[in-house]
Amino acid sequence: MCGIVGYVGPRQASDVLLGGLARLEYRGYDSAGVAIMAEDGVRVVRRLGKLVNLSGVIESEPVPGGVGIGHTRWATHGRPSEENAHPHADCTGRIAVVHNGIIENYVELREELAATGHVLRSETDTEVVAHLVESYYTGDLAAAVTRTVARLDGSYALGVVHADHPDTVVAARKDSPLIIGLGEGENIVASDIPAVLEYTRDVLVLHDDQVATVSAGEVVVRDGSGEVVADPELMRVDWDLDAAEKGGYEDFMLKEIFEQPTAIRETLRGRMGEDGEIQLSELDMTPEQVTAIDRVFIIACGTSYHAGMVAKTLIEQWARIPVEVEVSSEFRYRDPIVDDETLVVAITQSGETADTLAGVREARERGAKVIAITNVVGSRVTRESDGVIYTHAGPEIGVAATKTFTAQIAALYVLALKLAQAKGTLSDERVESLWLELSNIPDVVEAILADLDGLKECAAEYTAACSSLFLGRGIGVPIAMEGALKLKEISYIHAEAYAAGEMKHGPIALITEEVPVVVVATQGHTYEKVVSNIQEVRARGAHIIAVATHGDDEITRHAEHVLRVPATSEVLSAIPATVPMQLLSYYIAKARGCNVDQPRNLAKSVTVE
Ligand code: G6P
């Protein structure tokens, strides 16, 4: 997730671009750059690190010009560096491109371009766009961009400039956001509304496969076949700047909860090959090496640890490899039994958690191969592990993890399927049907988010609770644990999670009418057992909030509140069952007046032991 800005108009483009990028820095911040149409051609300035580094250079050596594109980067391909920072240029240096998204077929395109004499200078997927535009350009920039995007698989929002067209920015998008702020004699292209609000509240929303030619006086939108779109989508924005930075949501946490369909979709993108093989080159292991794995050890902290617990079920069930999951702070001091036949998976959204990093070192010293799952390209765990699987959730600002958790689970589904394929424990048909269902999970989450009836009312009833219990069985146990963690983190209500079958050995003593019990009761092979556990606590006066499947009428007899999710197969229910619990915690915390984005005493990245 990166931020893009483009400007055409009477102001100094560098001022508008830097101001706009500052408003988009929440989208990524490992490097930044601009390309300005100067008198002598396209001038590109890029710097590693935060935007201030770039602003400082431009302040001391201004680049005059009224047309340009800018970018703040959240690395996906290639580490954060000046060479990998955008804009990227073609061979002639007359074309410059900024991009947000992931180009899945960039390896193939790089090879093709290199074979025809193009010299690519970065490690990014984006650079191929500049060279493709160069190769298709015959005088019409929008036409060259249209031909280019037809070659791309994946997601993109693009801003393109060409020295031959000093008054124009061409913009295009598919599956990545892009809008155009319509000003008086000026127009501003941007990934998101905050970047344009200083200049206008009139916005054109570019749709998938559309290409816009933006000049100071007009915006011409064409569809993929080059036909002019007569009625592009226009809107007037009435949010203030603060609300706009949060995409119109009250808090980053709520925005990030709603970003989950995209985060999961992006994490799954490109993982299924045309040959039916799961694509996971990051594992960098031969089928023989995978077959030799006799144990998987997952280490993680906090929410990531719960993702690890979900993965235990997936990997054991699908790949039939025994899995141990341990919090990193225990693993590192426990003299763990790990050797060169153990695959260690380190899960950490930030990639910087001290205990997990120490666990990685410990495991590698003992000869294990370590694969990291992280959301931050270039973070320390990526440098210390043998391989990295990225979740593509985009930056998460809310301290309590939401979209990074469900994206981690998505990545772990992919890993589990890959291991199963390598071990030959699932038939091709089974992998295919699981993949189809998995690909539908973003839509399932969208459906949950579109129907919040009852959630706020349910939350309102429990804002005064002092203590709560979360129960589940099987894959529902880590989901209950994550539900409890979210509630305690952001609302400060004590919340304890238990395997439902174990509850009678202790926590049942705590049950009173004042203790709400949240139960993961989605359909599965232990559903009836879960219902029995509900009855046990209900008999002691507990109020039940059940997370249950649409169409399950029986549950209404056993619960005061039912939070519904669409039916999925049991093993794929982890993500859907998580979402209503995130929202429940959110609304309870809000009703208690808590700061959900920055809960007391917590930090987003814990770099101390
Ligand atoms: C902190 C955060 C949690 C996170 C945990 C592990 O406690 O507040 O949201 O789950 O660290 O972080 P990691 O970056 O390793 O996933």
Residues whose N, C-alpha, C, O or C-beta is under 5 A from the ligand:
A	BS01	G6P	C301 G302 T303 S304 I347 T348 Q349 S350 G351 T353 V399 A400 A401 L602 A603 K604 V606
